[in-house]
Amino acid sequence: MTHARRRTDRLNRSPTEPASMSITPDRGPPSRRVVAMTMLGGVGLLAGLLLGFVTFTLLGTPLSLSVESPSGQLLFTLGTYLGMGGVAGLYLFRHDLTLSYVRLRRPSIRDLAAIAVTTVALIALAVAIPNLISRLGLPFTEHSITESIEMNPAIALVFLPLSILVVGPAEEFLYRGIIQTRLGEAFDAGAAVALASLIFAVVHFFAYLDPANVPGTVVTILLLLLPLGAILGAVYEYTDNLAVPVLAHGVYNAITYAAVYAEVVGLY
């Protein structure tokens, strides 16, 4: 079966029809799948944060590194996203699944074009939506990493490669490759994308949390993170290749941090 045929089959099947590439059968009502995948998303986040803390404590503390320093951020971020990716890998192992389940392959020329278009779309939304929120007079918050770069621009130099090599792969592996694919076995493709995007947005709550501006955090999650996640989920279904959202996500993050760095150091 070709990739296009598989994609068409997923888009046309009914919500109760198992996905053709499902390796494990559906059990229980679809709502149970939503709860399970929401919990998996939360576990991925918590396990990542725990491993990030442990990594920094074991390696950073003996070296007297500050968690706000570039080296400290490197250790904490590596631990966090390796932990998140590890949860996804353990899920595959626990359910006797292989990497083919998440539809990962080397990008074709068409996939590379999709990556470029998706990255441009993400950047366009990331510029347009905050402007719209501001015009509407609604509160807004920034990602904690953006705030860290504003305080110490050198941190951006750490996150440029990490975004592409670690952050994008880990988040997409879990939230698109595992969670969205599993939801796609219980729902049609559109619903799976929407639900996975909502889970993806919600788990970023603390990354955007400003205790003095909780309404702004909620607005940012719903109006910015949700559509960004939906674009990544949609392109995953369209291309049938996890490498596309992985690279688009990583490049988008890197460009975002590079722009913040350039502004802070006065390059424009």
Secondary structure by P-SEA (a helix, b strand, c coil): ccaaaaaaaaaccccccccccccccccccaaaaaaaaaaaaaaaaaaaaaaaaaaaaacccccccccccaaaaaaaaaaaaaaaaaaaaaaaaaacccccccccccccaaaaaaaaaaaaaaaaaaaaaaaaaaaabbbbbbcaaaaaaaacccccccccccccccaaaaaaacccccaaaaaaacccaaaaaaaaaaaaaaaacccccccccaaaaaaaaaacaaaaaaaaaaaaaaaccaaaaaaaaaaaaaaaaaaaaaaaaccc
